[in-house]
Amino acid sequence: MGGRLFGTDGVRGLANADLTPELALSVARAAAGVLADRDGTRRPVAVVGRDPRASGEMLEAAVVAGLTSAGAEVLRAGVLPTPALAYLTARTDADLGVMISASHNPMPDNGIKLFSRGGQKLPDAVEAAIERTVVSGASADHRPTGAGVGRVRDLPDAADDYVAHLLSTVDRPLTGLSLVVDGAHGAAATIAPEVYRRAGATVHAIGCDPDGWNINDGIGSTHLGPLIDAVRQQGAHLGLAHDGDADRCLAVTAEGDLVDGDAILAVCALALHERGELAQDTVVATVMSNLGFHHTMRDAGIAVHTTAVGDRYVLEALRARSLSLGGEQSGHLVFLDHATTGDGLLTGLALMSRMAATGASLADLAAVVQKLPQILINVPVTDRLAVAASDEVAEAVNAVEAELGDTGRVLLRPSGTEQLVRVMVEAPTQEQADEVAARLAEVVAAVG
């Protein structure tokens, strides 16, 4: 793979082309060397899981080979969600966790997500150390032989342990609620329907028949049409959509309307706030959260701490500030009292628990957020960093912000991977948002 090895969420690419078995083996071996506790008293331990895409079988074999060749003991958890892998890494007191998944990406892609002890995502410095080890080949210098080679054993109760953990967060039965759950033919295809049924809901499942090739194929959180149709056909109270590795959750009302991560985050924040369980009465959101979300939180007496886009930055803020809840528009929500990473099933249970506790419909609960019309324009440029530093662009943004006041918002964000600048505008009307965004896009294009 060219360029930086780690992206915003691990190593990801076209399986067997960008992300080859050789690379997977090297990453796993390097991670064992960087993350393992080598105090001489015990063998390092790693938990390995995957989503059901066909290439995961190949990459799992390579990862296991890399870990055991570094002397690590491997606990193979099989097919299960990313948050389950993080939970099991913490529960088993393993030195590292390795999840093989490309989340919501199409089937031909795959990825490797790494967790340190306690099920924590890796800070940039640790990822950089692993990358340097891969590039230098230094991990190949440590080659145990004989009894020093690592062993492999399965974790047959991995899914059951995770299900029990999820159910322990539900304080009242979800009896009376009917649900359509879309598992994206992914890692939660078996677990999600079981969890929601055992929590008391009546469950109809779609997207829960993975065959290795159909993950995210026209279904799941990035393709909500089938879920909307099923909710209407079943007359269900709501629908929940997960992605390929089930670390995110989006919802659909009984009427078939989308409830995005902003609205879900608001509903859950208000619930915790009312119970006195929202740490410091503060929630973490990213710069992409709609201004309507901010207004709802302000009116409820809840502060919002804003981070860059990416659940890793939400997590960093939660841990650094000792907060309990954060999330993104995409449906990544982190309940830090119960999980170390975004957990779509935990989110679904929390949302349905709020419905059960209040007797309100999802539409009524989500209506607390009055979203402002929003537009996002991707402007191609030759130098995105020059645009970010431009005085002319800054003056144009300042003028628009003065024009909108507290009735709207402007965000210019250079892409992290492409020569693009993303222009996002929120305004009282769609027409005004479109006009302002087009005006700013012209300035950006002229400078860039």
LOBAKOL-382102 format. One record per residue (C-alpha): residue number from 1; chain; x, y, z. Coordinates in steps of 0.25 Angstrom, whole numbers, plus 5000, padded with zeros to 4 digits. Layout:
// residues N
(rec NUM 'A' (X Y Z))
...
END
This chain:
// residues 448
(rec 1 'A' (5000 5000 5000))
(rec 2 'A' (5005 5014 4996))
(rec 3 'A' (5005 5025 5006))
(rec 4 'A' (5002 5025 5021))
(rec 5 'A' (4998 5011 5025))
(rec 6 'A' (4988 5015 5036))
(rec 7 'A' (4976 5023 5032))
(rec 8 'A' (4965 5029 5041))
(rec 9 'A' (4961 5015 5045))
(rec 10 'A' (4972 5005 5044))
(rec 11 'A' (4978 4999 5031))
(rec 12 'A' (4968 4998 5020))
(rec 13 'A' (4968 4994 5005))
(rec 14 'A' (4964 4985 4994))
(rec 15 'A' (4967 4971 5000))
(rec 16 'A' (4978 4963 4993))
(rec 17 'A' (4982 4975 4985))
(rec 18 'A' (4985 4987 4995))
(rec 19 'A' (4982 4979 5007))
(rec 20 'A' (4990 4966 5004))
(rec 21 'A' (4992 4954 5014))
(rec 22 'A' (5007 4958 5014))
(rec 23 'A' (5003 4972 5019))
(rec 24 'A' (4993 4966 5029))
(rec 25 'A' (5004 4957 5035))
(rec 26 'A' (5014 4968 5036))
(rec 27 'A' (5004 4977 5043))
(rec 28 'A' (5000 4967 5053))
(rec 29 'A' (5014 4963 5056))
(rec 30 'A' (5018 4977 5057))
(rec 31 'A' (5006 4980 5066))
(rec 32 'A' (5010 4968 5075))
(rec 33 'A' (5024 4974 5077))
(rec 34 'A' (5019 4988 5080))
(rec 35 'A' (5007 4986 5088))
(rec 36 'A' (5011 4973 5096))
(rec 37 'A' (5015 4973 5110))
(rec 38 'A' (5028 4967 5109))
(rec 39 'A' (5032 4967 5124))
(rec 40 'A' (5037 4952 5123))
(rec 41 'A' (5026 4947 5132))
(rec 42 'A' (5016 4942 5122))
(rec 43 'A' (5013 4940 5108))
(rec 44 'A' (5006 4952 5101))
(rec 45 'A' (4991 4950 5097))
(rec 46 'A' (4983 4955 5085))
(rec 47 'A' (4968 4953 5082))
(rec 48 'A' (4965 4952 5067))
(rec 49 'A' (4951 4954 5061))
(rec 50 'A' (4945 4957 5047))
(rec 51 'A' (4933 4961 5040))
(rec 52 'A' (4927 4950 5030))
(rec 53 'A' (4933 4955 5017))
(rec 54 'A' (4940 4944 5009))
(rec 55 'A' (4954 4951 5009))
(rec 56 'A' (4953 4951 5025))
(rec 57 'A' (4956 4936 5025))
(rec 58 'A' (4969 4938 5017))
(rec 59 'A' (4973 4950 5025))
(rec 60 'A' (4970 4944 5039))
(rec 61 'A' (4979 4933 5035))
(rec 62 'A' (4990 4943 5032))
(rec 63 'A' (4988 4951 5045))
(rec 64 'A' (4988 4938 5053))
(rec 65 'A' (5001 4934 5047))
(rec 66 'A' (5007 4948 5049))
(rec 67 'A' (5003 4948 5064))
(rec 68 'A' (5008 4934 5067))
(rec 69 'A' (5021 4935 5059))
(rec 70 'A' (5023 4947 5069))
(rec 71 'A' (5021 4937 5081))
(rec 72 'A' (5007 4942 5084))
(rec 73 'A' (4996 4933 5089))
(rec 74 'A' (4983 4936 5080))
(rec 75 'A' (4969 4935 5085))
(rec 76 'A' (4961 4933 5072))
(rec 77 'A' (4947 4940 5074))
(rec 78 'A' (4941 4937 5060))
(rec 79 'A' (4931 4946 5054))
(rec 80 'A' (4926 4957 5063))
(rec 81 'A' (4924 4972 5063))
(rec 82 'A' (4936 4981 5065))
(rec 83 'A' (4931 4986 5079))
(rec 84 'A' (4930 4971 5083))
(rec 85 'A' (4944 4970 5080))
(rec 86 'A' (4948 4982 5088))
(rec 87 'A' (4940 4977 5099))
(rec 88 'A' (4946 4963 5099))
(rec 89 'A' (4960 4969 5098))
(rec 90 'A' (4957 4976 5111))
(rec 91 'A' (4950 4965 5118))
(rec 92 'A' (4961 4955 5115))
(rec 93 'A' (4972 4965 5119))
(rec 94 'A' (4978 4962 5106))
(rec 95 'A' (4990 4971 5101))
(rec 96 'A' (4984 4974 5088))
(rec 97 'A' (4971 4972 5079))
(rec 98 'A' (4971 4970 5064))
(rec 99 'A' (4958 4972 5057))
(rec 100 'A' (4958 4969 5042))
(rec 101 'A' (4947 4977 5035))
(rec 102 'A' (4944 4988 5026))
(rec 103 'A' (4932 4993 5033))
(rec 104 'A' (4922 4999 5023))
(rec 105 'A' (4931 4998 5011))
(rec 106 'A' (4927 4989 4999))
(rec 107 'A' (4931 4974 5000))
(rec 108 'A' (4944 4974 4992))
(rec 109 'A' (4950 4983 5002))
(rec 110 'A' (4955 4979 5016))
(rec 111 'A' (4963 4985 5028))
(rec 112 'A' (4970 4983 5041))
(rec 113 'A' (4966 4990 5053))
(rec 114 'A' (4975 4989 5065))
(rec 115 'A' (4972 4991 5080))
(rec 116 'A' (4982 4992 5092))
(rec 117 'A' (4980 4986 5106))
(rec 118 'A' (4966 4990 5111))
(rec 119 'A' (4960 4990 5097))
(rec 120 'A' (4965 5004 5094))
(rec 121 'A' (4967 5010 5080))
(rec 122 'A' (4982 5013 5077))
(rec 123 'A' (4987 5027 5079))
(rec 124 'A' (4994 5033 5067))
(rec 125 'A' (5008 5031 5073))
(rec 126 'A' (5006 5016 5075))
(rec 127 'A' (5000 5014 5061))
(rec 128 'A' (5013 5021 5056))
(rec 129 'A' (5022 5012 5064))
(rec 130 'A' (5015 5000 5057))
(rec 131 'A' (5016 5006 5044))
(rec 132 'A' (5031 5008 5045))
(rec 133 'A' (5033 4994 5050))
(rec 134 'A' (5025 4989 5037))
(rec 135 'A' (5033 4997 5028))
(rec 136 'A' (5047 4994 5034))
(rec 137 'A' (5044 4979 5035))
(rec 138 'A' (5049 4980 5050))
(rec 139 'A' (5039 4971 5055))
(rec 140 'A' (5044 4959 5047))
(rec 141 'A' (5057 4960 5056))
(rec 142 'A' (5049 4954 5067))
(rec 143 'A' (5046 4939 5063))
(rec 144 'A' (5043 4930 5074))
(rec 145 'A' (5045 4915 5072))
(rec 146 'A' (5040 4902 5078))
(rec 147 'A' (5032 4905 5090))
(rec 148 'A' (5033 4920 5088))
(rec 149 'A' (5024 4920 5076))
(rec 150 'A' (5010 4924 5080))
(rec 151 'A' (4998 4915 5081))
(rec 152 'A' (4983 4917 5076))
(rec 153 'A' (4970 4914 5083))
(rec 154 'A' (4956 4918 5080))
(rec 155 'A' (4947 4926 5089))
(rec 156 'A' (4934 4918 5088))
(rec 157 'A' (4926 4927 5097))
(rec 158 'A' (4931 4940 5091))
(rec 159 'A' (4917 4944 5085))
(rec 160 'A' (4910 4939 5098))
(rec 161 'A' (4919 4948 5107))
(rec 162 'A' (4916 4960 5098))
(rec 163 'A' (4901 4958 5098))
(rec 164 'A' (4901 4957 5113))
(rec 165 'A' (4909 4969 5114))
(rec 166 'A' (4899 4977 5105))
(rec 167 'A' (4887 4972 5112))
(rec 168 'A' (4893 4976 5126))
(rec 169 'A' (4891 4991 5121))
(rec 170 'A' (4876 4989 5119))
(rec 171 'A' (4868 4993 5132))
(rec 172 'A' (4854 4990 5127))
(rec 173 'A' (4848 4980 5117))
(rec 174 'A' (4846 4985 5103))
(rec 175 'A' (4832 4978 5103))
(rec 176 'A' (4822 4984 5094))
(rec 177 'A' (4832 4990 5084))
(rec 178 'A' (4833 4984 5070))
(rec 179 'A' (4846 4985 5062))
(rec 180 'A' (4851 4983 5048))
(rec 181 'A' (4867 4981 5049))
(rec 182 'A' (4876 4981 5037))
(rec 183 'A' (4889 4974 5040))
(rec 184 'A' (4895 4978 5026))
(rec 185 'A' (4898 4963 5024))
(rec 186 'A' (4910 4966 5034))
(rec 187 'A' (4916 4963 5047))
(rec 188 'A' (4904 4966 5055))
(rec 189 'A' (4895 4957 5046))
(rec 190 'A' (4893 4946 5057))
(rec 191 'A' (4895 4954 5069))
(rec 192 'A' (4886 4967 5067))
(rec 193 'A' (4873 4959 5065))
(rec 194 'A' (4876 4951 5078))
(rec 195 'A' (4880 4963 5086))
(rec 196 'A' (4867 4971 5083))
(rec 197 'A' (4858 4959 5085))
(rec 198 'A' (4864 4955 5098))
(rec 199 'A' (4863 4970 5102))
(rec 200 'A' (4848 4968 5100))
(rec 201 'A' (4845 4974 5087))
(rec 202 'A' (4837 4967 5075))
(rec 203 'A' (4848 4966 5064))
(rec 204 'A' (4847 4964 5049))
(rec 205 'A' (4861 4963 5043))
(rec 206 'A' (4866 4967 5029))
(rec 207 'A' (4880 4966 5024))
(rec 208 'A' (4884 4955 5034))
(rec 209 'A' (4888 4944 5024))
(rec 210 'A' (4903 4946 5021))
(rec 211 'A' (4909 4938 5010))
(rec 212 'A' (4923 4944 5010))
(rec 213 'A' (4920 4953 4998))
(rec 214 'A' (4907 4960 5001))
(rec 215 'A' (4912 4969 5013))
(rec 216 'A' (4907 4984 5011))
(rec 217 'A' (4901 4980 4997))
(rec 218 'A' (4889 4989 4996))
(rec 219 'A' (4886 4988 5010))
(rec 220 'A' (4890 4993 5024))
(rec 221 'A' (4893 5007 5029))
(rec 222 'A' (4897 5012 5016))
(rec 223 'A' (4885 5007 5008))
(rec 224 'A' (4873 5009 5016))
(rec 225 'A' (4862 5007 5006))
(rec 226 'A' (4860 4992 5009))
(rec 227 'A' (4859 4995 5024))
(rec 228 'A' (4849 5007 5021))
(rec 229 'A' (4840 4997 5013))
(rec 230 'A' (4841 4986 5023))
(rec 231 'A' (4837 4995 5035))
(rec 232 'A' (4825 5000 5027))
(rec 233 'A' (4821 4986 5023))
(rec 234 'A' (4822 4980 5037))
(rec 235 'A' (4815 4992 5043))
(rec 236 'A' (4827 4993 5053))
(rec 237 'A' (4830 5003 5063))
(rec 238 'A' (4844 5006 5058))
(rec 239 'A' (4855 5001 5049))
(rec 240 'A' (4870 5000 5053))
(rec 241 'A' (4881 4999 5043))
(rec 242 'A' (4895 4994 5046))
(rec 243 'A' (4907 4994 5037))
(rec 244 'A' (4916 4983 5033))
(rec 245 'A' (4924 4982 5047))
(rec 246 'A' (4912 4988 5055))
(rec 247 'A' (4919 4999 5061))
(rec 248 'A' (4909 5009 5056))
(rec 249 'A' (4894 5010 5057))
(rec 250 'A' (4883 5018 5049))
(rec 251 'A' (4868 5018 5052))
(rec 252 'A' (4856 5019 5044))
(rec 253 'A' (4842 5023 5050))
(rec 254 'A' (4829 5016 5048))
(rec 255 'A' (4826 5025 5037))
(rec 256 'A' (4839 5022 5030))
(rec 257 'A' (4847 5035 5033))
(rec 258 'A' (4862 5035 5036))
(rec 259 'A' (4867 5037 5050))
(rec 260 'A' (4882 5040 5049))
(rec 261 'A' (4893 5040 5059))
(rec 262 'A' (4890 5055 5063))
(rec 263 'A' (4876 5052 5067))
(rec 264 'A' (4880 5038 5074))
(rec 265 'A' (4891 5045 5081))
(rec 266 'A' (4881 5056 5086))
(rec 267 'A' (4871 5046 5091))
(rec 268 'A' (4881 5038 5098))
(rec 269 'A' (4888 5050 5104))
(rec 270 'A' (4874 5055 5109))
(rec 271 'A' (4871 5042 5116))
(rec 272 'A' (4884 5041 5123))
(rec 273 'A' (4883 5056 5127))
(rec 274 'A' (4869 5053 5133))
(rec 275 'A' (4875 5042 5141))
(rec 276 'A' (4887 5050 5146))
(rec 277 'A' (4896 5040 5138))
(rec 278 'A' (4902 5050 5128))
(rec 279 'A' (4916 5053 5133))
(rec 280 'A' (4918 5068 5135))
(rec 281 'A' (4905 5070 5127))
(rec 282 'A' (4913 5070 5115))
(rec 283 'A' (4912 5062 5102))
(rec 284 'A' (4923 5061 5091))
(rec 285 'A' (4920 5063 5076))
(rec 286 'A' (4928 5066 5064))
(rec 287 'A' (4928 5079 5055))
(rec 288 'A' (4918 5072 5046))
(rec 289 'A' (4907 5071 5056))
(rec 290 'A' (4895 5080 5051))
(rec 291 'A' (4893 5093 5058))
(rec 292 'A' (4879 5089 5062))
(rec 293 'A' (4886 5078 5071))
(rec 294 'A' (4894 5089 5078))
(rec 295 'A' (4881 5097 5080))
(rec 296 'A' (4874 5085 5086))
(rec 297 'A' (4886 5083 5096))
(rec 298 'A' (4887 5097 5100))
(rec 299 'A' (4872 5098 5103))
(rec 300 'A' (4873 5086 5112))
(rec 301 'A' (4885 5091 5119))
(rec 302 'A' (4895 5081 5113))
(rec 303 'A' (4908 5086 5108))
(rec 304 'A' (4914 5081 5095))
(rec 305 'A' (4929 5079 5093))
(rec 306 'A' (4933 5079 5079))
(rec 307 'A' (4944 5070 5072))
(rec 308 'A' (4949 5068 5058))
(rec 309 'A' (4941 5057 5050))
(rec 310 'A' (4944 5043 5054))
(rec 311 'A' (4940 5034 5065))
(rec 312 'A' (4954 5033 5070))
(rec 313 'A' (4954 5048 5073))
(rec 314 'A' (4941 5046 5080))
(rec 315 'A' (4947 5035 5088))
(rec 316 'A' (4959 5044 5091))
(rec 317 'A' (4951 5055 5097))
(rec 318 'A' (4942 5046 5105))
(rec 319 'A' (4954 5040 5112))
(rec 320 'A' (4962 5053 5113))
(rec 321 'A' (4950 5060 5120))
(rec 322 'A' (4944 5048 5127))
(rec 323 'A' (4931 5049 5120))
(rec 324 'A' (4921 5038 5117))
(rec 325 'A' (4914 5040 5104))
(rec 326 'A' (4918 5045 5090))
(rec 327 'A' (4915 5042 5075))
(rec 328 'A' (4914 5046 5061))
(rec 329 'A' (4904 5048 5050))
(rec 330 'A' (4907 5035 5044))
(rec 331 'A' (4902 5027 5056))
(rec 332 'A' (4915 5024 5063))
(rec 333 'A' (4911 5026 5078))
(rec 334 'A' (4920 5024 5089))
(rec 335 'A' (4915 5021 5103))
(rec 336 'A' (4928 5021 5111))
(rec 337 'A' (4921 5015 5124))
(rec 338 'A' (4919 5002 5116))
(rec 339 'A' (4928 5002 5104))
(rec 340 'A' (4942 5006 5099))
(rec 341 'A' (4937 5009 5085))
(rec 342 'A' (4925 5012 5077))
(rec 343 'A' (4915 5001 5078))
(rec 344 'A' (4903 5000 5069))
(rec 345 'A' (4895 4990 5077))
(rec 346 'A' (4897 4997 5090))
(rec 347 'A' (4892 5010 5083))
(rec 348 'A' (4880 5002 5078))
(rec 349 'A' (4877 4997 5092))
(rec 350 'A' (4878 5011 5098))
(rec 351 'A' (4869 5017 5088))
(rec 352 'A' (4858 5006 5090))
(rec 353 'A' (4860 5007 5105))
(rec 354 'A' (4856 5022 5104))
(rec 355 'A' (4844 5019 5096))
(rec 356 'A' (4840 5008 5106))
(rec 357 'A' (4842 5018 5118))
(rec 358 'A' (4834 5029 5112))
(rec 359 'A' (4824 5022 5104))
(rec 360 'A' (4827 5032 5093))
(rec 361 'A' (4829 5028 5078))
(rec 362 'A' (4842 5030 5072))
(rec 363 'A' (4837 5041 5063))
(rec 364 'A' (4833 5049 5075))
(rec 365 'A' (4846 5046 5082))
(rec 366 'A' (4854 5050 5070))
(rec 367 'A' (4846 5063 5068))
(rec 368 'A' (4854 5070 5079))
(rec 369 'A' (4864 5073 5069))
(rec 370 'A' (4860 5083 5059))
(rec 371 'A' (4870 5081 5048))
(rec 372 'A' (4874 5093 5040))
(rec 373 'A' (4875 5091 5025))
(rec 374 'A' (4889 5087 5021))
(rec 375 'A' (4897 5086 5008))
(rec 376 'A' (4911 5080 5006))
(rec 377 'A' (4919 5083 4994))
(rec 378 'A' (4932 5076 4990))
(rec 379 'A' (4941 5087 4983))
(rec 380 'A' (4953 5081 4975))
(rec 381 'A' (4966 5089 4977))
(rec 382 'A' (4980 5087 4973))
(rec 383 'A' (4985 5091 4988))
(rec 384 'A' (4975 5089 4999))
(rec 385 'A' (4985 5094 5009))
(rec 386 'A' (4987 5107 5002))
(rec 387 'A' (4972 5109 5002))
(rec 388 'A' (4972 5106 5017))
(rec 389 'A' (4983 5117 5019))
(rec 390 'A' (4976 5127 5009))
(rec 391 'A' (4973 5141 5015))
(rec 392 'A' (4963 5143 5003))
(rec 393 'A' (4955 5130 5008))
(rec 394 'A' (4956 5134 5022))
(rec 395 'A' (4950 5148 5019))
(rec 396 'A' (4938 5141 5011))
(rec 397 'A' (4935 5132 5022))
(rec 398 'A' (4935 5143 5032))
(rec 399 'A' (4926 5151 5024))
(rec 400 'A' (4916 5139 5023))
(rec 401 'A' (4917 5136 5038))
(rec 402 'A' (4913 5151 5040))
(rec 403 'A' (4902 5150 5031))
(rec 404 'A' (4896 5137 5037))
(rec 405 'A' (4899 5141 5052))
(rec 406 'A' (4894 5130 5061))
(rec 407 'A' (4883 5125 5051))
(rec 408 'A' (4893 5117 5043))
(rec 409 'A' (4907 5112 5042))
(rec 410 'A' (4919 5110 5032))
(rec 411 'A' (4930 5100 5032))
(rec 412 'A' (4941 5098 5022))
(rec 413 'A' (4949 5085 5023))
(rec 414 'A' (4960 5081 5015))
(rec 415 'A' (4959 5066 5011))
(rec 416 'A' (4969 5057 5018))
(rec 417 'A' (4972 5049 5006))
(rec 418 'A' (4968 5056 4994))
(rec 419 'A' (4970 5070 4987))
(rec 420 'A' (4957 5075 4992))
(rec 421 'A' (4951 5085 5001))
(rec 422 'A' (4938 5082 5007))
(rec 423 'A' (4929 5094 5008))
(rec 424 'A' (4917 5092 5018))
(rec 425 'A' (4906 5102 5021))
(rec 426 'A' (4894 5102 5030))
(rec 427 'A' (4884 5113 5029))
(rec 428 'A' (4869 5116 5032))
(rec 429 'A' (4865 5112 5018))
(rec 430 'A' (4870 5102 5008))
(rec 431 'A' (4870 5113 4998))
(rec 432 'A' (4879 5122 5006))
(rec 433 'A' (4888 5110 5010))
(rec 434 'A' (4890 5107 4995))
(rec 435 'A' (4893 5121 4991))
(rec 436 'A' (4903 5123 5002))
(rec 437 'A' (4910 5110 4999))
(rec 438 'A' (4911 5113 4984))
(rec 439 'A' (4917 5127 4987))
(rec 440 'A' (4927 5121 4997))
(rec 441 'A' (4930 5110 4987))
(rec 442 'A' (4934 5120 4976))
(rec 443 'A' (4944 5127 4985))
(rec 444 'A' (4950 5113 4989))
(rec 445 'A' (4951 5109 4974))
(rec 446 'A' (4957 5122 4970))
(rec 447 'A' (4968 5122 4981))
(rec 448 'A' (4970 5107 4980))
END
